[in-house]
Structure formats: structure tokens, C-alpha cells
């Protein structure tokens, strides 16, 4: 029984910024590798950024590299996705996921627990 909750989505104009947040309950946050994934209609869920349980290792997708930053604060049980210079193609439902293991993975199939998603819409 691990629940994942993400928040922070919304409507923003191209070039703007948003910060998504994620937390877990029913488990030990600091032991989970975490990730952000996104999905648009007609496409499968894709990795955006992942982070190890300690925060010492991160990986971001090429499509968002240089614009998005993943981070976590284990003292607050929070994980973040800072999104800057947003583009219309970033529009998607963004999901936070947690993995029962410290090493991060880019495949959605490697994650055990998922949030409900938060909508990010970037207008031009």
C-alpha cells in the first residue's frame, strides 16, 4: 500500500515555467528511486526524468535536456520536476512513479507505484 501523489500542473504559455511535486505515503520515500513520465493521447507513456533514491544520480530525456531538472529532498519526502522554457509539445499528463529499489530506471515497467497524473498544457 504505497500511494503516490503529484501536483503542480496547469496551463502555461510557451516559454513559461512550472514545477511539479511528488510525494509518497505508506512507504519509505527515501528508499525509492523515482521518475517522471508523460503521456499524450495516442502515445504510450514515456520517460521524462529519473532520479536515484539518494538523489545522487539523475537522467533526463533528450527531448527535455537543458530545460527540465529533476531533484528530490528526502528530508521533506518530496521530489520535483522543474520545467522551464516550456514548449507546446510538452503538453501531456505527467505521472510520478516510485520504484522499490534505489537504482533509477527509464522503463515504466520497472516502477511499482504510480500517481494519478497531473495535466500540463502549454499554449502557443
N, C-alpha and C positions, 0 to 999 in steps of 0.2 A: 504494500500500500504506500506508494510514493506518488505524490501529486506534484505536478509541475505547472506553474502559472507564469505567463509572460504578460507584459503590459507595455504601453508606450506608443503604440501605433496611432496613426491618424492620417490626416490629409495635409500634404505639404507641397509647395511649388518646387519645380525643378531648381536645383541649386541649393535648396534648403537642407536642414539637418533634423534628425530625430535621434533619440536614444531609447532603445528598448531595454527593458529589465526583465530578469527572470529569477525566480526563487523556487525552492522545493520544500515540501513538507512530508513528514512521515519517513524520512530517511536522513542520512548524514550528508549534507551538502558538500562538505569539503573532501569527501571520498569519491565524488563523481566527476569524471570528465564530462564536459558539457559542449553543446553545439547549437548553432543557429542554422535552420533550414528554411527554405521558402518554396512556395508552390503557387502557380497560376493556373487558371482553367485550361485543361487540355494538356498539361505538362506534369511530369512526375516531380515529386519532392526532391529538391536539390540542396546540397550543402552550400552554406554561405561562409561560415567560420566555425572553428572548433578550438577548444582550449582544454588543456590537461587539468587534472584535479587541483594541482598546486598553482596553476596559472603560469607555470614556467615555460610552457610550450604552446604555441598558437599556430594556426594555419588558416589562411583566408583564401577564398576562391579568386581566381584570376579576374573575374568579372567585377569584383568589388575591391580588389587590392589597391591600396593607396587612398581609398575613400572610407572604408569601414574598418573599425577597430573592435576586436573582442577583448574583454577583460573580465576579471572577477575579483570580488572582495570576500574572501572566506570568513572574515570577521563579522560580516553583515549578512552572510548567506545570499549574496546577490551576484548575478552575472549580467553583463551588459553587452549590448551591441551599439556602438556609437556610429551613426551613419551620417556622413557628410557629403556635400555635393551630389545630392540625390538626383537620379535620372528617372524619367518615366518608365524605363524598363525595369526599375527596381520595384515597381508596383507588384505586390504579392501578399499572400498571407504568410507571415513569419512565425515559425514554430521554434520553441525552445525544447531541447531534448537533453536527457541525462543518461549516462551510461554507468553501469555498475562495474567500474574499473577506473583506474587513474589515467590510463593512456587514452588520448583522443583518437577518434576515427572519423573518417569523412563519409562513410556509408550510413544512410539512415537505418539500415538493417542492424547495425551494431548498437543501436540505442534502445534502452529498455523502457524509458519513461518519457512521455510527451505531453506538452501543454496543449491547450485548446486552439492556439493561434491568435495572432493579433494582426489586423489589417493595416497595411501601409499602402497608401495611394499617393503617387507623385504626379502632379498635373503639370502640363506644359504651358 
